[in-house]
Amino acid sequence: MSFADSIVSADIQQLRAYILGHALWRRIEEGTLEPERLRLFALQDWWLVREAYRLDALAIAALPDLEIQDLLIRKLTPKVGGYKLLLRFGEALGLSLADFDAVEPLAGCMALTNFFYWMLAYGAPAEKLASVSASEDIFVQICARIAPALIRHYNLTAKQVEFFSAHDAIGEQVTPVDETLLARYNSPEDQQRITRAIRLSHEYEIMFYDTILTAKVGS
């Protein structure tokens, strides 16, 4: 059970179920996703991962409460260095560092990125926390399912898919912090903002995954 399951409405629960069952993940689990499209995912996710430190730093800077800042720093610490694991995954797929350096975001990837920045710039404190946390939370659940499939169907090693398998340990450390943070915002207005932020985060997440499946790959 994730931090969000106890606070969101039934329609958002359905949205979360849709993300977990998205065709992108189903095709990886079945071994039917083309390697070219898997490489596209690695590159596009790199665009987001590369922004993660900036997003976390902005969240910390935007909240004046020192205790909340301490909690956010605790939340950031387990994620430090995760980008190296994504580079390793990409290299196992045949991507070079030059490929990662040259990546350009597709529309769905940019839309999700811009949503996070908008929330951190203009959202209420509860929205700032919930928007990024919701995306991280559901990706932890996705990773637990697809890491074994990547090994089984794509001839990758456990070390090469550590970007995904490591999220389980990260989630164990991050989820309690999210629960503590969001428990502070328990007014009806805050709960409404949190629910809206989670809904939008998930809808933009779907746009990102849809983009990976529909973008042109290959020649």
VOBASE-178132 format. One record per residue (C-alpha): residue in one letter; chain; residue number from 1; x, y, z. Coordinates in nm, 2 decimals, decimal comma. Each point is the difference from the previous one (the first is absolute). Example, Ala and Ser with C-alpha at 12.3 -4.5 7.8 and 13.67 -1.06 7.14 Angstrom:
! VOBASE-178132
{drendren = a	fifi = A	nufi = 1	east = 1,23	north = -0,45	up = 0,78}
{drendren = s	fifi = A	nufi = 2	east = 0,14	north = 0,34	up = -0,07}
END
This chain:
! VOBASE-178132
{drendren = m	fifi = A	nufi = 1	east = 0,00	north = 0,00	up = 0,00}
{drendren = s	fifi = A	nufi = 2	east = 0,14	north = 0,34	up = -0,10}
{drendren = f	fifi = A	nufi = 3	east = -0,02	north = 0,33	up = 0,18}
{drendren = a	fifi = A	nufi = 4	east = -0,27	north = 0,12	up = -0,25}
{drendren = d	fifi = A	nufi = 5	east = -0,23	north = -0,30	up = 0,02}
{drendren = s	fifi = A	nufi = 6	east = -0,15	north = 0,12	up = 0,33}
{drendren = i	fifi = A	nufi = 7	east = -0,08	north = 0,36	up = -0,11}
{drendren = v	fifi = A	nufi = 8	east = -0,11	north = -0,01	up = -0,36}
{drendren = s	fifi = A	nufi = 9	east = -0,35	north = -0,05	up = -0,14}
{drendren = a	fifi = A	nufi = 10	east = -0,13	north = -0,30	up = -0,19}
{drendren = d	fifi = A	nufi = 11	east = 0,05	north = 0,16	up = -0,34}
{drendren = i	fifi = A	nufi = 12	east = 0,36	north = 0,06	up = 0,07}
{drendren = q	fifi = A	nufi = 13	east = 0,04	north = -0,35	up = 0,12}
{drendren = q	fifi = A	nufi = 14	east = -0,12	north = -0,11	up = -0,34}
{drendren = l	fifi = A	nufi = 15	east = 0,25	north = 0,24	up = -0,16}
{drendren = r	fifi = A	nufi = 16	east = 0,28	north = -0,16	up = 0,20}
{drendren = a	fifi = A	nufi = 17	east = -0,12	north = -0,34	up = -0,10}
{drendren = y	fifi = A	nufi = 18	east = 0,01	north = 0,11	up = -0,37}
{drendren = i	fifi = A	nufi = 19	east = 0,36	north = 0,12	up = 0,04}
{drendren = l	fifi = A	nufi = 20	east = 0,11	north = -0,32	up = 0,16}
{drendren = g	fifi = A	nufi = 21	east = -0,17	north = -0,20	up = -0,29}
{drendren = h	fifi = A	nufi = 22	east = 0,12	north = 0,24	up = -0,27}
{drendren = a	fifi = A	nufi = 23	east = 0,08	north = -0,17	up = -0,33}
{drendren = l	fifi = A	nufi = 24	east = 0,36	north = 0,11	up = 0,02}
{drendren = w	fifi = A	nufi = 25	east = 0,05	north = -0,21	up = 0,32}
{drendren = r	fifi = A	nufi = 26	east = -0,21	north = -0,29	up = -0,13}
{drendren = r	fifi = A	nufi = 27	east = 0,21	north = -0,02	up = -0,31}
{drendren = i	fifi = A	nufi = 28	east = 0,32	north = 0,00	up = 0,20}
{drendren = e	fifi = A	nufi = 29	east = -0,14	north = -0,28	up = 0,22}
{drendren = e	fifi = A	nufi = 30	east = -0,10	north = -0,20	up = -0,31}
{drendren = g	fifi = A	nufi = 31	east = 0,34	north = 0,07	up = -0,17}
{drendren = t	fifi = A	nufi = 32	east = -0,18	north = 0,16	up = -0,30}
{drendren = l	fifi = A	nufi = 33	east = 0,13	north = 0,35	up = 0,03}
{drendren = e	fifi = A	nufi = 34	east = 0,25	north = 0,07	up = -0,28}
{drendren = p	fifi = A	nufi = 35	east = 0,36	north = 0,07	up = 0,12}
{drendren = e	fifi = A	nufi = 36	east = -0,01	north = 0,33	up = -0,19}
{drendren = r	fifi = A	nufi = 37	east = -0,30	north = 0,11	up = 0,21}
{drendren = l	fifi = A	nufi = 38	east = 0,17	north = -0,11	up = 0,32}
{drendren = r	fifi = A	nufi = 39	east = 0,30	north = 0,21	up = -0,10}
{drendren = l	fifi = A	nufi = 40	east = -0,24	north = 0,29	up = -0,06}
{drendren = f	fifi = A	nufi = 41	east = -0,14	north = -0,04	up = 0,35}
{drendren = a	fifi = A	nufi = 42	east = 0,35	north = 0,00	up = 0,15}
{drendren = l	fifi = A	nufi = 43	east = 0,09	north = 0,33	up = -0,18}
{drendren = q	fifi = A	nufi = 44	east = -0,33	north = 0,17	up = 0,08}
{drendren = d	fifi = A	nufi = 45	east = 0,01	north = -0,11	up = 0,36}
{drendren = w	fifi = A	nufi = 46	east = 0,35	north = 0,13	up = 0,02}
{drendren = w	fifi = A	nufi = 47	east = -0,13	north = 0,35	up = -0,08}
{drendren = l	fifi = A	nufi = 48	east = -0,23	north = -0,03	up = 0,31}
{drendren = v	fifi = A	nufi = 49	east = 0,27	north = -0,15	up = 0,22}
{drendren = r	fifi = A	nufi = 50	east = 0,24	north = 0,27	up = -0,10}
{drendren = e	fifi = A	nufi = 51	east = -0,25	north = 0,26	up = 0,13}
{drendren = a	fifi = A	nufi = 52	east = -0,06	north = -0,19	up = 0,33}
{drendren = y	fifi = A	nufi = 53	east = 0,27	north = 0,18	up = 0,21}
{drendren = r	fifi = A	nufi = 54	east = -0,13	north = 0,34	up = -0,12}
{drendren = l	fifi = A	nufi = 55	east = -0,36	north = -0,10	up = 0,08}
{drendren = d	fifi = A	nufi = 56	east = 0,10	north = -0,12	up = 0,35}
{drendren = a	fifi = A	nufi = 57	east = 0,21	north = 0,31	up = 0,06}
{drendren = l	fifi = A	nufi = 58	east = -0,28	north = 0,23	up = -0,10}
{drendren = a	fifi = A	nufi = 59	east = -0,24	north = -0,19	up = 0,23}
{drendren = i	fifi = A	nufi = 60	east = 0,24	north = 0,04	up = 0,29}
{drendren = a	fifi = A	nufi = 61	east = 0,06	north = 0,37	up = -0,07}
{drendren = a	fifi = A	nufi = 62	east = -0,37	north = 0,07	up = -0,04}
{drendren = l	fifi = A	nufi = 63	east = -0,11	north = -0,12	up = 0,34}
{drendren = p	fifi = A	nufi = 64	east = 0,10	north = 0,23	up = 0,29}
{drendren = d	fifi = A	nufi = 65	east = -0,07	north = -0,25	up = 0,28}
{drendren = l	fifi = A	nufi = 66	east = 0,34	north = -0,13	up = 0,11}
{drendren = e	fifi = A	nufi = 67	east = -0,13	north = -0,34	up = 0,12}
{drendren = i	fifi = A	nufi = 68	east = -0,17	north = -0,06	up = -0,33}
{drendren = q	fifi = A	nufi = 69	east = 0,32	north = 0,10	up = -0,18}
{drendren = d	fifi = A	nufi = 70	east = 0,18	north = -0,26	up = 0,22}
{drendren = l	fifi = A	nufi = 71	east = -0,25	north = -0,27	up = -0,11}
{drendren = l	fifi = A	nufi = 72	east = 0,04	north = 0,09	up = -0,37}
{drendren = i	fifi = A	nufi = 73	east = 0,38	north = -0,03	up = 0,03}
{drendren = r	fifi = A	nufi = 74	east = -0,05	north = -0,34	up = 0,16}
{drendren = k	fifi = A	nufi = 75	east = -0,22	north = -0,09	up = -0,29}
{drendren = l	fifi = A	nufi = 76	east = 0,26	north = 0,12	up = -0,26}
{drendren = t	fifi = A	nufi = 77	east = 0,29	north = -0,19	up = 0,16}
{drendren = p	fifi = A	nufi = 78	east = -0,10	north = -0,36	up = -0,11}
{drendren = k	fifi = A	nufi = 79	east = -0,04	north = 0,12	up = -0,36}
{drendren = v	fifi = A	nufi = 80	east = 0,35	north = 0,15	up = -0,03}
{drendren = g	fifi = A	nufi = 81	east = 0,20	north = -0,17	up = -0,29}
{drendren = g	fifi = A	nufi = 82	east = -0,31	north = -0,17	up = -0,15}
{drendren = y	fifi = A	nufi = 83	east = 0,07	north = 0,16	up = -0,33}
{drendren = k	fifi = A	nufi = 84	east = 0,32	north = -0,21	up = -0,04}
{drendren = l	fifi = A	nufi = 85	east = -0,22	north = -0,31	up = 0,02}
{drendren = l	fifi = A	nufi = 86	east = -0,21	north = 0,13	up = -0,29}
{drendren = l	fifi = A	nufi = 87	east = 0,31	north = 0,06	up = -0,20}
{drendren = r	fifi = A	nufi = 88	east = 0,11	north = -0,35	up = 0,06}
{drendren = f	fifi = A	nufi = 89	east = -0,34	north = -0,13	up = -0,11}
{drendren = g	fifi = A	nufi = 90	east = 0,02	north = 0,20	up = -0,32}
{drendren = e	fifi = A	nufi = 91	east = 0,35	north = -0,12	up = -0,07}
{drendren = a	fifi = A	nufi = 92	east = -0,12	north = -0,36	up = 0,03}
{drendren = l	fifi = A	nufi = 93	east = -0,25	north = 0,08	up = -0,27}
{drendren = g	fifi = A	nufi = 94	east = 0,27	north = 0,14	up = -0,23}
{drendren = l	fifi = A	nufi = 95	east = -0,03	north = 0,37	up = 0,08}
{drendren = s	fifi = A	nufi = 96	east = 0,31	north = 0,22	up = 0,04}
{drendren = l	fifi = A	nufi = 97	east = 0,06	north = 0,29	up = 0,23}
{drendren = a	fifi = A	nufi = 98	east = -0,02	north = 0,22	up = -0,31}
{drendren = d	fifi = A	nufi = 99	east = -0,35	north = -0,13	up = -0,06}
{drendren = f	fifi = A	nufi = 100	east = -0,10	north = 0,11	up = 0,35}
{drendren = d	fifi = A	nufi = 101	east = 0,17	north = 0,33	up = -0,03}
{drendren = a	fifi = A	nufi = 102	east = -0,19	north = 0,07	up = -0,33}
{drendren = v	fifi = A	nufi = 103	east = -0,34	north = -0,10	up = 0,12}
{drendren = e	fifi = A	nufi = 104	east = -0,29	north = 0,23	up = -0,10}
{drendren = p	fifi = A	nufi = 105	east = -0,33	north = -0,04	up = 0,19}
{drendren = l	fifi = A	nufi = 106	east = -0,31	north = -0,12	up = -0,18}
{drendren = a	fifi = A	nufi = 107	east = -0,33	north = 0,19	up = 0,07}
{drendren = g	fifi = A	nufi = 108	east = -0,12	north = -0,24	up = 0,27}
{drendren = c	fifi = A	nufi = 109	east = 0,33	north = 0,01	up = 0,18}
{drendren = m	fifi = A	nufi = 110	east = 0,02	north = 0,38	up = -0,01}
{drendren = a	fifi = A	nufi = 111	east = -0,37	north = 0,03	up = 0,12}
{drendren = l	fifi = A	nufi = 112	east = 0,07	north = -0,21	up = 0,31}
{drendren = t	fifi = A	nufi = 113	east = 0,32	north = 0,20	up = 0,07}
{drendren = n	fifi = A	nufi = 114	east = -0,17	north = 0,33	up = -0,04}
{drendren = f	fifi = A	nufi = 115	east = -0,28	north = -0,11	up = 0,23}
{drendren = f	fifi = A	nufi = 116	east = 0,24	north = -0,07	up = 0,28}
{drendren = y	fifi = A	nufi = 117	east = 0,17	north = 0,34	up = -0,05}
{drendren = w	fifi = A	nufi = 118	east = -0,34	north = 0,18	up = -0,01}
{drendren = m	fifi = A	nufi = 119	east = -0,11	north = -0,16	up = 0,32}
{drendren = l	fifi = A	nufi = 120	east = 0,33	north = 0,09	up = 0,17}
{drendren = a	fifi = A	nufi = 121	east = -0,03	north = 0,35	up = -0,12}
{drendren = y	fifi = A	nufi = 122	east = -0,37	north = 0,07	up = 0,06}
{drendren = g	fifi = A	nufi = 123	east = -0,15	north = -0,28	up = 0,20}
{drendren = a	fifi = A	nufi = 124	east = -0,09	north = 0,01	up = 0,37}
{drendren = p	fifi = A	nufi = 125	east = 0,24	north = -0,19	up = 0,23}
{drendren = a	fifi = A	nufi = 126	east = -0,22	north = -0,31	up = 0,01}
{drendren = e	fifi = A	nufi = 127	east = -0,01	north = 0,00	up = -0,38}
{drendren = k	fifi = A	nufi = 128	east = 0,37	north = 0,04	up = -0,04}
{drendren = l	fifi = A	nufi = 129	east = 0,06	north = -0,31	up = 0,22}
{drendren = a	fifi = A	nufi = 130	east = -0,28	north = -0,21	up = -0,14}
{drendren = s	fifi = A	nufi = 131	east = 0,07	north = 0,05	up = -0,37}
{drendren = v	fifi = A	nufi = 132	east = 0,35	north = -0,13	up = -0,01}
{drendren = s	fifi = A	nufi = 133	east = -0,06	north = -0,26	up = 0,28}
{drendren = a	fifi = A	nufi = 134	east = -0,29	north = -0,16	up = -0,19}
{drendren = s	fifi = A	nufi = 135	east = 0,21	north = -0,05	up = -0,31}
{drendren = e	fifi = A	nufi = 136	east = 0,29	north = -0,15	up = 0,20}
{drendren = d	fifi = A	nufi = 137	east = -0,23	north = -0,22	up = 0,20}
{drendren = i	fifi = A	nufi = 138	east = -0,17	north = -0,16	up = -0,30}
{drendren = f	fifi = A	nufi = 139	east = 0,33	north = -0,05	up = -0,19}
{drendren = v	fifi = A	nufi = 140	east = 0,13	north = -0,20	up = 0,30}
{drendren = q	fifi = A	nufi = 141	east = -0,29	north = -0,24	up = -0,04}
{drendren = i	fifi = A	nufi = 142	east = 0,06	north = -0,02	up = -0,38}
{drendren = c	fifi = A	nufi = 143	east = 0,37	north = -0,07	up = 0,05}
{drendren = a	fifi = A	nufi = 144	east = -0,07	north = -0,30	up = 0,23}
{drendren = r	fifi = A	nufi = 145	east = -0,19	north = -0,16	up = -0,29}
{drendren = i	fifi = A	nufi = 146	east = 0,22	north = 0,07	up = -0,30}
{drendren = a	fifi = A	nufi = 147	east = 0,35	north = -0,06	up = 0,14}
{drendren = p	fifi = A	nufi = 148	east = -0,05	north = -0,38	up = -0,01}
{drendren = a	fifi = A	nufi = 149	east = -0,16	north = 0,02	up = -0,35}
{drendren = l	fifi = A	nufi = 150	east = 0,30	north = 0,20	up = -0,13}
{drendren = i	fifi = A	nufi = 151	east = 0,23	north = -0,28	up = 0,11}
{drendren = r	fifi = A	nufi = 152	east = -0,22	north = -0,28	up = -0,12}
{drendren = h	fifi = A	nufi = 153	east = -0,09	north = 0,14	up = -0,35}
{drendren = y	fifi = A	nufi = 154	east = 0,28	north = 0,24	up = -0,09}
{drendren = n	fifi = A	nufi = 155	east = 0,31	north = -0,20	up = 0,10}
{drendren = l	fifi = A	nufi = 156	east = 0,10	north = 0,26	up = 0,26}
{drendren = t	fifi = A	nufi = 157	east = 0,18	north = -0,06	up = 0,33}
{drendren = a	fifi = A	nufi = 158	east = -0,11	north = 0,10	up = 0,34}
{drendren = k	fifi = A	nufi = 159	east = 0,27	north = 0,26	up = 0,01}
{drendren = q	fifi = A	nufi = 160	east = -0,12	north = 0,15	up = -0,33}
{drendren = v	fifi = A	nufi = 161	east = -0,36	north = 0,04	up = 0,12}
{drendren = e	fifi = A	nufi = 162	east = 0,10	north = 0,13	up = 0,35}
{drendren = f	fifi = A	nufi = 163	east = -0,15	north = 0,34	up = -0,09}
{drendren = f	fifi = A	nufi = 164	east = -0,34	north = -0,18	up = 0,03}
{drendren = s	fifi = A	nufi = 165	east = 0,07	north = -0,25	up = 0,28}
{drendren = a	fifi = A	nufi = 166	east = 0,16	north = 0,27	up = 0,22}
{drendren = h	fifi = A	nufi = 167	east = -0,33	north = 0,19	up = 0,01}
{drendren = d	fifi = A	nufi = 168	east = -0,14	north = -0,26	up = 0,24}
{drendren = a	fifi = A	nufi = 169	east = 0,26	north = 0,09	up = 0,26}
{drendren = i	fifi = A	nufi = 170	east = -0,04	north = 0,37	up = -0,08}
{drendren = g	fifi = A	nufi = 171	east = -0,38	north = -0,03	up = 0,05}
{drendren = e	fifi = A	nufi = 172	east = 0,04	north = -0,16	up = 0,34}
{drendren = q	fifi = A	nufi = 173	east = 0,19	north = 0,31	up = 0,11}
{drendren = v	fifi = A	nufi = 174	east = -0,19	north = 0,27	up = -0,18}
{drendren = t	fifi = A	nufi = 175	east = -0,36	north = -0,11	up = 0,06}
{drendren = p	fifi = A	nufi = 176	east = 0,00	north = 0,05	up = 0,38}
{drendren = v	fifi = A	nufi = 177	east = 0,14	north = 0,35	up = -0,06}
{drendren = d	fifi = A	nufi = 178	east = -0,28	north = 0,08	up = -0,25}
{drendren = e	fifi = A	nufi = 179	east = -0,26	north = -0,12	up = 0,25}
{drendren = t	fifi = A	nufi = 180	east = 0,15	north = 0,22	up = 0,27}
{drendren = l	fifi = A	nufi = 181	east = 0,01	north = 0,30	up = -0,23}
{drendren = l	fifi = A	nufi = 182	east = -0,35	north = -0,03	up = -0,14}
{drendren = a	fifi = A	nufi = 183	east = -0,15	north = -0,07	up = 0,34}
{drendren = r	fifi = A	nufi = 184	east = 0,08	north = 0,36	up = 0,09}
{drendren = y	fifi = A	nufi = 185	east = -0,24	north = 0,12	up = -0,26}
{drendren = n	fifi = A	nufi = 186	east = -0,34	north = -0,14	up = 0,12}
{drendren = s	fifi = A	nufi = 187	east = -0,24	north = 0,29	up = -0,04}
{drendren = p	fifi = A	nufi = 188	east = -0,28	north = -0,06	up = -0,26}
{drendren = e	fifi = A	nufi = 189	east = 0,16	north = 0,26	up = -0,22}
{drendren = d	fifi = A	nufi = 190	east = 0,34	north = -0,17	up = 0,02}
{drendren = q	fifi = A	nufi = 191	east = -0,15	north = -0,34	up = -0,07}
{drendren = q	fifi = A	nufi = 192	east = -0,18	north = 0,14	up = -0,31}
{drendren = r	fifi = A	nufi = 193	east = 0,33	north = 0,14	up = -0,12}
{drendren = i	fifi = A	nufi = 194	east = 0,18	north = -0,32	up = 0,06}
{drendren = t	fifi = A	nufi = 195	east = -0,26	north = -0,21	up = -0,18}
{drendren = r	fifi = A	nufi = 196	east = 0,01	north = 0,24	up = -0,30}
{drendren = a	fifi = A	nufi = 197	east = 0,38	north = -0,01	up = -0,01}
{drendren = i	fifi = A	nufi = 198	east = 0,01	north = -0,38	up = 0,01}
{drendren = r	fifi = A	nufi = 199	east = -0,27	north = -0,02	up = -0,28}
{drendren = l	fifi = A	nufi = 200	east = 0,20	north = 0,24	up = -0,22}
{drendren = s	fifi = A	nufi = 201	east = 0,33	north = -0,17	up = 0,07}
{drendren = h	fifi = A	nufi = 202	east = -0,15	north = -0,33	up = -0,11}
{drendren = e	fifi = A	nufi = 203	east = -0,17	north = 0,14	up = -0,31}
{drendren = y	fifi = A	nufi = 204	east = 0,33	north = 0,16	up = -0,11}
{drendren = e	fifi = A	nufi = 205	east = 0,18	north = -0,33	up = 0,08}
{drendren = i	fifi = A	nufi = 206	east = -0,24	north = -0,18	up = -0,24}
{drendren = m	fifi = A	nufi = 207	east = 0,07	north = 0,26	up = -0,27}
{drendren = f	fifi = A	nufi = 208	east = 0,37	north = -0,08	up = 0,04}
{drendren = y	fifi = A	nufi = 209	east = -0,05	north = -0,38	up = -0,03}
{drendren = d	fifi = A	nufi = 210	east = -0,24	north = 0,05	up = -0,29}
{drendren = t	fifi = A	nufi = 211	east = 0,27	north = 0,20	up = -0,18}
{drendren = i	fifi = A	nufi = 212	east = 0,26	north = -0,28	up = 0,04}
{drendren = l	fifi = A	nufi = 213	east = -0,24	north = -0,24	up = -0,17}
{drendren = t	fifi = A	nufi = 214	east = -0,11	north = 0,23	up = -0,28}
{drendren = a	fifi = A	nufi = 215	east = 0,32	north = 0,18	up = -0,10}
{drendren = k	fifi = A	nufi = 216	east = 0,17	north = -0,10	up = -0,32}
{drendren = v	fifi = A	nufi = 217	east = 0,31	north = -0,22	up = 0,06}
{drendren = g	fifi = A	nufi = 218	east = 0,25	north = -0,14	up = -0,24}
{drendren = s	fifi = A	nufi = 219	east = 0,05	north = 0,11	up = -0,36}
END
